[in-house]
Amino acid sequence: MPTVLVCSWGAGTFARGIEETLTFGRKLAAALHGELGLLVLGAVPQGAAELAGRYGAATLDTVSDPKLAAGAPDALVEALAQACRARAPRTLLFPQTFDARLVAPRLAARLDAAIVMNGIDAGVEDGGLRVTASAYGGDTHAVYEMTGEGLTIVAVSTMALRAEPAASPTTPTVGELPVDLSAVAERIRIVEAARTEGPRLEDAGIIVAGGRGLGAREHFALIEQLAEVLGGMAGASRPLVDEGWVDASRQVGLTGRITRPALYVAVGISGASQHMAGCAAAKTIVAINKDGDAAIFRHARYGIVGDCHEIVPELIRAARERRAGGP
């Protein structure tokens, strides 16, 4: 039986961050002197056994039922509850996706289990499980000590982690877990699902984001132009979304999109912890702000103190000249 069980579901695809969560789980399983397992609900993605073995999982359990196809929360919670009773893991891990934020707390209540969200590390001390979580938008860490031998559920904040395959891949034992979802009826019905088209902000390699320092709605065009010439996507801080300047799908931050680009250009953004939670994992942050004491400069590798309305047009001009083969 797996000591640490990593869970994923989707329409034939793995949840975003599954490899980082498996890495997290393998290290925790070693600390607990137990085994790592992978649990997949619904359609099984191609190469699932290979992925499980690459990250050191000893088992791959699958759960299939027509009610799981739509990823509805009531069916997922009941299926997970039955799977946990069958496998009795010490710890259940989820990549912290939007869906996991909905399912994990409900599952913890159903099983009377401990739960930690925003997990970034876990280990064993004096025989007890200790989970470290990001708190206050990443400004600080909280450490939770679990007492007893009951189940602990951890939603893993994967943007702060790195996927590391096992030194010695395994050949997991594959099996189907039977569940009975005949009595499950979804209590919430989706009348009309939100639709987004085109590339996702979370997948962008370059992001140019604008904040309140732009001053007026029409100035967001500078952000879009710079993003276009750099081959990236335009993002925004929450105030711009709240004021209706841009769609919510462009919001970067704790209550928006969690991104991990190679380059993040923050224009007129103060650098509040809630916003930094969505971009702190960027490889390089460039900040442009007229306030030299703005918090964003503590996070930036490169900073420009000045008026963004003067600086950004110059950056656009320089980028266009470079693309055209200029000096």
Backbone torsions as a table, in degrees:
resi	resn	phi	psi	omega
1	MET	NA	135.4	179.3
2	PRO	-69.2	137.7	175.4
3	THR	-79.8	-38.0	177.6
4	VAL	-119.3	125.3	-177.2
5	LEU	-118.9	122.7	177.7
6	VAL	-98.7	133.0	-173.9
7	CYS	-116.7	142.2	177.2
8	SER	-148.0	149.9	172.8
9	TRP	-149.9	161.0	-179.7
10	GLY	166.1	177.6	-178.7
11	ALA	-81.9	66.2	179.6
12	GLY	78.3	14.0	178.0
13	THR	-131.1	157.1	176.7
14	PHE	-81.4	151.7	175.5
15	ALA	-63.1	146.0	177.2
16	ARG	-60.6	130.9	180.0
17	GLY	91.9	10.2	-176.5
18	ILE	-64.3	-36.8	-178.3
19	GLU	-68.4	-40.3	176.5
20	GLU	-65.5	-37.3	179.7
21	THR	-68.9	-38.0	175.7
22	LEU	-64.2	-37.5	176.0
23	THR	-63.0	-46.9	176.4
24	PHE	-56.6	-46.3	-177.3
25	GLY	-67.5	-38.3	-179.7
26	ARG	-63.4	-42.4	179.8
27	LYS	-66.9	-37.6	178.7
28	LEU	-69.2	-40.7	178.5
29	ALA	-60.8	-38.8	178.0
30	ALA	-64.7	-40.2	179.2
31	ALA	-66.2	-29.5	179.6
32	LEU	-90.1	0.7	-177.9
33	HIS	57.1	42.0	-179.6
34	GLY	-131.9	-163.3	-176.5
35	GLU	-113.6	155.7	176.8
36	LEU	-100.3	138.5	175.3
37	GLY	-130.8	156.5	176.5
38	LEU	-119.1	131.3	179.3
39	LEU	-117.0	124.7	179.8
40	VAL	-118.9	125.0	178.6
41	LEU	-104.7	137.4	-179.7
42	GLY	84.8	-155.6	-178.3
43	ALA	-59.8	131.8	-176.9
44	VAL	-85.6	122.8	179.8
45	PRO	-62.5	149.9	176.2
46	GLN	-63.0	136.4	179.5
47	GLY	79.0	18.9	-177.3
48	ALA	-62.6	-44.0	-179.4
49	ALA	-65.1	-38.0	178.2
50	GLU	-64.6	-43.0	178.7
51	LEU	-63.5	-45.5	-180.0
52	ALA	-59.3	-44.2	180.0
53	GLY	-68.0	-35.6	-178.9
54	ARG	-63.4	-30.0	-179.3
55	TYR	-103.2	14.2	169.4
56	GLY	87.2	17.0	179.4
57	ALA	-74.6	138.3	178.5
58	ALA	-87.3	-24.4	-178.2
59	THR	-135.7	151.2	171.1
60	LEU	-130.0	107.7	177.7
61	ASP	-101.4	137.7	177.1
62	THR	-120.5	148.7	177.6
63	VAL	-130.1	122.2	-179.0
64	SER	-123.6	136.7	176.4
65	ASP	-166.6	139.2	-179.4
66	PRO	-55.4	-29.3	-178.6
67	LYS	-71.7	-12.8	179.5
68	LEU	-89.0	-11.2	-173.8
69	ALA	-60.9	-36.0	-176.7
70	ALA	-87.8	-3.5	-179.4
71	GLY	67.8	30.0	-178.8
72	ALA	-72.7	137.6	-170.4
73	PRO	-64.3	-39.2	-178.1
74	ASP	-63.2	-42.2	178.5
75	ALA	-66.7	-40.8	179.6
76	LEU	-63.7	-44.6	-179.2
77	VAL	-61.3	-44.8	-179.2
78	GLU	-67.9	-41.6	178.3
79	ALA	-62.9	-42.4	178.9
80	LEU	-66.5	-38.8	178.6
81	ALA	-61.6	-44.1	178.9
82	GLN	-67.0	-38.3	179.0
83	ALA	-65.7	-39.5	179.2
84	CYS	-67.0	-36.9	177.8
85	ARG	-67.4	-33.5	-179.6
86	ALA	-75.4	-38.0	-174.9
87	ARG	-99.0	-22.0	177.3
88	ALA	48.3	55.8	177.7
89	PRO	-73.0	158.2	173.8
90	ARG	-77.1	-36.5	-178.2
91	THR	-137.3	136.0	175.2
92	LEU	-113.9	128.2	-176.3
93	LEU	-115.9	140.8	173.1
94	PHE	-125.1	140.5	161.6
95	PRO	-64.3	136.1	-173.8
96	GLN	-80.6	78.5	174.1
97	THR	-90.1	175.3	177.4
98	PHE	-59.9	-44.8	-179.3
99	ASP	-64.4	-38.4	-179.6
100	ALA	-65.2	-32.6	177.5
101	ARG	-63.4	-27.4	178.7
102	LEU	-84.5	-41.7	-173.1
103	VAL	-80.9	-43.6	-171.9
104	ALA	-58.6	-48.6	179.5
105	PRO	-62.9	-37.6	179.0
106	ARG	-66.6	-38.9	177.6
107	LEU	-64.9	-41.3	179.1
108	ALA	-60.2	-41.5	178.0
109	ALA	-65.7	-39.9	-179.4
110	ARG	-63.0	-38.3	-175.5
111	LEU	-100.1	3.0	-176.9
112	ASP	54.6	46.0	-176.6
113	ALA	-105.9	156.1	172.1
114	ALA	-73.5	150.1	179.7
115	ILE	-142.0	139.9	175.7
116	VAL	-130.9	126.6	175.3
117	MET	-98.5	161.6	177.9
118	ASN	61.2	33.3	-179.6
119	GLY	-66.9	135.7	178.1
120	ILE	-125.8	-11.0	178.8
121	ASP	-162.5	156.3	177.9
122	ALA	-156.6	150.2	179.1
123	GLY	-164.7	-171.7	-177.9
124	VAL	-122.9	132.3	176.7
125	GLU	-139.3	126.0	-177.3
126	ASP	54.2	36.3	177.4
127	GLY	81.1	-6.9	-178.5
128	GLY	-105.0	153.5	-179.5
129	LEU	-82.4	131.6	176.9
130	ARG	-122.1	127.0	-179.2
131	VAL	-119.3	128.5	177.0
132	THR	-100.1	131.4	-177.9
133	ALA	-126.8	149.5	173.5
134	SER	-75.7	137.6	-177.9
135	ALA	-135.1	157.1	178.3
136	TYR	52.3	49.0	176.6
137	GLY	68.6	20.5	179.0
138	GLY	96.0	-1.2	-179.6
139	ASP	-68.9	-25.6	-178.1
140	THR	-149.6	171.3	178.3
141	HIS	-118.6	144.1	175.2
142	ALA	-116.2	137.8	-179.9
143	VAL	-112.7	125.8	-179.5
144	TYR	-109.6	130.5	176.8
145	GLU	-105.3	123.3	-178.3
146	MET	-95.7	128.0	178.2
147	THR	-102.4	151.4	179.2
148	GLY	81.7	-177.0	-175.8
149	GLU	-110.3	11.6	-178.3
150	GLY	-70.7	170.6	-178.9
151	LEU	-66.9	137.7	172.0
152	THR	-118.6	129.5	177.7
153	ILE	-105.8	130.8	-179.4
154	VAL	-127.7	123.8	170.7
155	ALA	-91.9	117.4	-170.5
156	VAL	-91.3	126.2	176.0
157	SER	-81.0	91.9	-168.1
158	THR	-76.1	-16.5	-177.2
159	MET	-66.3	-20.4	-179.7
160	ALA	-94.8	4.5	-174.6
161	LEU	-117.3	164.5	178.1
162	ARG	-121.7	134.6	178.7
163	ALA	-73.4	129.9	-180.0
164	GLU	-134.3	104.8	177.9
165	PRO	-58.3	156.0	-179.3
166	ALA	-67.1	146.3	178.0
167	ALA	-61.7	-35.0	178.9
168	SER	-125.3	102.2	179.9
169	PRO	-59.6	155.0	-178.8
170	THR	-113.3	169.1	170.5
171	THR	-114.4	95.8	-172.3
172	PRO	-68.6	148.1	171.6
173	THR	-77.6	124.3	-175.7
174	VAL	-103.2	131.6	179.2
175	GLY	-151.5	158.7	178.2
176	GLU	-102.2	127.2	176.9
177	LEU	-93.7	122.3	178.3
178	PRO	-76.2	137.3	175.0
179	VAL	-133.5	155.6	177.4
180	ASP	-119.2	106.7	-179.2
181	LEU	-109.7	18.4	-175.5
182	SER	-62.3	-29.0	-177.0
183	ALA	-91.2	-0.5	-176.2
184	VAL	-83.3	127.8	173.8
185	ALA	-129.2	124.0	-177.9
186	GLU	-65.4	131.5	-177.5
187	ARG	-89.4	-14.4	179.1
188	ILE	-120.3	129.1	-179.9
189	ARG	-112.1	129.2	178.5
190	ILE	-82.5	113.9	-178.9
191	VAL	-77.4	-45.2	178.2
192	GLU	-150.4	119.7	-178.0
193	ALA	-82.2	143.4	175.9
194	ALA	-66.1	141.1	-178.3
195	ARG	-123.4	134.7	174.6
196	THR	-126.2	143.0	-178.9
197	GLU	-120.1	156.6	177.5
198	GLY	84.5	-174.0	-177.5
199	PRO	-65.6	152.7	-179.2
200	ARG	-94.3	145.0	179.0
201	LEU	-61.1	-35.3	-178.4
202	GLU	-63.2	-23.2	-176.6
203	ASP	-97.7	-2.8	-174.6
204	ALA	-71.1	138.7	176.2
205	GLY	-83.9	-25.0	177.9
206	ILE	-132.8	130.2	177.9
207	ILE	-130.4	131.8	171.1
208	VAL	-112.5	117.5	-174.9
209	ALA	-117.1	139.6	179.3
210	GLY	-110.7	151.3	179.2
211	GLY	-127.6	-167.6	-175.9
212	ARG	-59.9	-24.5	-179.6
213	GLY	-63.1	-11.9	176.2
214	LEU	-66.6	-27.0	172.9
215	GLY	89.5	-42.8	-176.6
216	ALA	-147.3	154.1	-175.4
217	ARG	-57.0	-41.1	-176.5
218	GLU	-64.8	-20.7	-179.5
219	HIS	-75.8	-11.5	177.4
220	PHE	-65.5	-18.3	176.5
221	ALA	-59.2	-30.6	177.4
222	LEU	-63.3	-39.4	179.0
223	ILE	-63.7	-45.3	-179.1
224	GLU	-64.5	-38.3	-180.0
225	GLN	-68.5	-42.6	179.5
226	LEU	-66.3	-40.7	178.4
227	ALA	-61.8	-42.2	-178.9
228	GLU	-64.1	-45.5	-176.4
229	VAL	-70.5	-24.3	177.1
230	LEU	-88.1	-5.3	-179.3
231	GLY	77.9	28.5	-177.8
232	GLY	-120.7	-158.3	-179.9
233	MET	-124.1	153.6	179.7
234	ALA	-92.6	136.0	176.8
235	GLY	-128.0	-179.7	-177.2
236	ALA	-154.8	157.9	173.0
237	SER	-83.5	168.6	-174.2
238	ARG	-60.9	-39.8	-179.3
239	PRO	-55.6	-34.9	-179.3
240	LEU	-69.8	-34.4	176.8
241	VAL	-71.0	-43.9	-179.8
242	ASP	-60.7	-33.3	-179.1
243	GLU	-87.7	1.1	174.8
244	GLY	81.4	15.2	179.5
245	TRP	-70.6	-38.4	-177.2
246	VAL	-137.7	164.9	178.7
247	ASP	-72.8	152.1	-178.2
248	ALA	-61.9	-22.5	179.3
249	SER	-67.2	-12.0	-179.7
250	ARG	-98.9	0.3	-177.1
251	GLN	-77.5	128.8	175.4
252	VAL	-104.6	131.6	177.5
253	GLY	147.9	-176.1	-175.6
254	LEU	-59.0	-38.2	179.6
255	THR	-101.0	10.9	178.3
256	GLY	-123.5	-130.6	-177.9
257	ARG	-94.0	138.0	174.3
258	ILE	-97.5	114.8	-171.8
259	THR	-114.0	163.9	-179.9
260	ARG	-146.9	56.2	-175.7
261	PRO	-78.2	166.2	173.3
262	ALA	-73.2	-34.0	-179.7
263	LEU	-135.1	129.6	177.1
264	TYR	-127.1	116.4	179.8
265	VAL	-104.7	113.8	-178.1
266	ALA	-101.9	115.7	-175.7
267	VAL	-112.9	116.6	178.0
268	GLY	66.9	29.5	-179.8
269	ILE	-111.4	129.8	-174.0
270	SER	-73.0	-31.5	179.9
271	GLY	98.8	31.2	176.9
272	ALA	-62.8	152.4	-174.8
273	SER	-58.8	-35.2	-179.3
274	GLN	-64.0	-35.6	177.8
275	HIS	-75.8	-41.6	-177.0
276	MET	-64.2	-24.9	177.0
277	ALA	-60.8	-23.3	-178.8
278	GLY	-94.4	-7.6	-176.7
279	CYS	-139.2	0.4	-175.4
280	ALA	-62.8	-22.5	-178.8
281	ALA	-82.5	0.7	178.5
282	ALA	-62.0	143.3	179.3
283	LYS	-66.9	-39.5	179.5
284	THR	-136.9	127.8	176.2
285	ILE	-113.6	128.9	175.6
286	VAL	-114.2	127.6	-177.6
287	ALA	-114.3	136.4	175.1
288	ILE	-126.1	115.7	-176.4
289	ASN	-157.4	139.9	-179.2
290	LYS	-77.4	-14.5	177.8
291	ASP	-93.5	106.2	-178.2
292	GLY	-64.2	-16.1	179.2
293	ASP	-98.3	7.6	-178.8
294	ALA	-61.3	142.4	-177.2
295	ALA	-62.2	-24.5	-177.6
296	ILE	-59.5	-29.6	-177.8
297	PHE	-70.1	-18.8	176.3
298	ARG	-72.3	-20.8	-177.2
299	HIS	-102.9	-16.6	-171.9
300	ALA	-84.9	142.8	171.6
301	ARG	-78.6	-37.1	177.6
302	TYR	-126.4	138.9	-179.4
303	GLY	-136.2	142.3	176.2
304	ILE	-124.2	119.1	177.5
305	VAL	-94.3	114.3	-178.3
306	GLY	169.9	-179.2	-178.1
307	ASP	-78.7	118.6	-177.5
308	CYS	-63.0	-25.8	-179.8
309	HIS	-70.5	-20.4	175.2
310	GLU	-95.5	-36.5	-173.8
311	ILE	-78.0	-45.5	-175.0
312	VAL	-63.1	-44.6	176.7
313	PRO	-57.8	-35.7	177.6
314	GLU	-67.5	-38.1	177.1
315	LEU	-65.4	-39.6	178.2
316	ILE	-63.1	-45.0	179.8
317	ARG	-61.9	-45.2	-179.0
318	ALA	-64.8	-40.0	-180.0
319	ALA	-66.5	-38.6	179.0
320	ARG	-67.4	-39.8	177.9
321	GLU	-63.8	-38.4	179.9
322	ARG	-67.2	-40.6	178.2
323	ARG	-65.7	-30.5	-179.9
324	ALA	-82.9	-0.6	178.5
325	GLY	91.4	17.8	179.5
326	GLY	-78.1	-178.4	-178.3
327	PRO	-69.6	NA	NA
